[in-house]
Amino acid sequence: MFKKYLFIIVCISLARGQEPGTGTAVNRAVDYTETIVLVDKNCIDGEYILGPKESFFEPNDFPSIQDLVDSYNSNNYMAFIYGVLERRYPTGKSIIEQAGGQSAVDKWLWNSGSASSVLSQLGLVVHEIGHGIDQTNPENWYFISLDPNGNPLSFTTPGMHGEITTSSSPMYSIERSLTLDDDQNWKRPPAQSSEITTSNEWGDGPFGCDENYAETYLNGDPYNSTFEGGDQGYNMLIEEVVQYINSIACAYYFQDYYRASSDRHAMYTWLWWNERYLRKIRTENTDQYEYLFNNTKWLELILTLWGRAWLYLSTDFPGMQPDSDYLHQLVQQPEMLSEIQRIRDACGCDNPVELLPDQTGISDETVNNANVKPVSHFNYPNPFMNKAHISLVLNHKQDVRLDIYNSKGCMVQTLCNGQLDKGTYAFVWDGRDSNGAESSNGVYFYRIKTDRSQYKGKLIKQDGTR
């Protein structure tokens, strides 16, 4: 069932890095424990997949729904919805039933004219209705799934509401919009918006830029008295993780009838935000972190959702936005995965073993013994106008030279020439040559030479640079 991913970590520099023309990189130090896995076979996240804690089908084993599609009648769309969910995603059917059935569906189903239209909307319908049933409890009650025997799995976790929400909380947590005020934001910052005040950097395009999700979920000013969506705390960040798993599950189970376009993309985004939030409160708001860290239900919920998300993310189904794989790599950064490992450690999972294939490679020993490149690199944007951003991830200490060449093979600029430690580095080329003169528009190449190998990438400098 699992799609095999290469475990090279790729990072994009969008705003931070060296000053233009200086050739000096910024080393983002890596913080991680000795052994890190994506999904731990010996812990709660792996147990969810191996359990199984819910019915799971491979695409070849999907129960047929063609008879329901062929006999579809728009006057009886609820019977159709219940029928297809009962066969392929009983958890989704249970969510709708708990919310009251048709009255809940009618709030979110905008087109019941055909079977294909209904199937394409099921992810949205189940997602939004799921929010409704979770919010009926004044505490944080999360309905996760039905097991193969129809028994529900749910969690109730105290506290961690946003401070200006209406909830009475035994422990408030920082506003989730403050996730943008961290040292990860530069790798995929939001597009500039008047609705966002906490970002230190701004993206400038749909690829490698969090153009939509941040404006919707991490918006607002956390320091004023006006309530915005981004003022919600960790409890509602987790609530979105719960519901986006429902979205990706529907995309997976009905992939033969419509092509999902954003579900995997959204799921990676929320997992990365969850890691970043945990890291931020651990380093900056220790009282909140200790409160969460000392609550067994919170720990179990986090790991359960982590495992359930990868149950679907590790499958292969069509429909991905362009930078979905890049988001996948952001989630797998060692300093990010270490936050999940800390949760596992608190649950007594002290013998991590990777469950998913081809997902390890965090330790130096594994990297050096694996048949992978010791350098990962990425450039953005391409074509570029004012600046080209090039990021490197080094799996071990090595000599590195980074040069820019024109299409005739003549060297234009050297951005790096020296020994670099293991870590993530960001460089910016401002389109000038080594003498400070503006380079003409056209095709350029960057070459990375190390003590062991070399790599190349293409850059396109287009009109309108100055």
Secondary structure, DSSP 8 states (H G I E B T S, - for coil): -------------SS-SS-TTT---EEE-----S---SSBTTSHHHHHHHTTSS----GGG----HHHHHT--GGGHHHHHHHHHHHH-HHHHHHHHHHTTHHHHTTT----SSHHHHHHHHHHHHHHHHHHHHTTSSSEEEEEEE-TTS-EEEEEE---EETTSS---SSEE--GGGGGSSTTGGGS-BB--TTB-S-SS-B-SSTTSB-SHHHHHS-B-TTSSS--GGG--HHHHHHHHHHHHHHHHHHHHTTTTS--SSHHHHHHHHHHHHHHHHHHHHHH-HHHHHHHHT-HHHHHHHHHHHHHHHHHHTS--S---TTHHHHHHHHT-HHHHHHHHHHHHHTT--S--B-STT----SHHHHHHSSS-SEEEEEESSSBSS-EEEEEEESS-EEEEEEEEETTS-EEEEEEEEEE-SEEEEEEE-SB-TTS-B--SEEEEEEEEESS-EEEEEEEE-S---
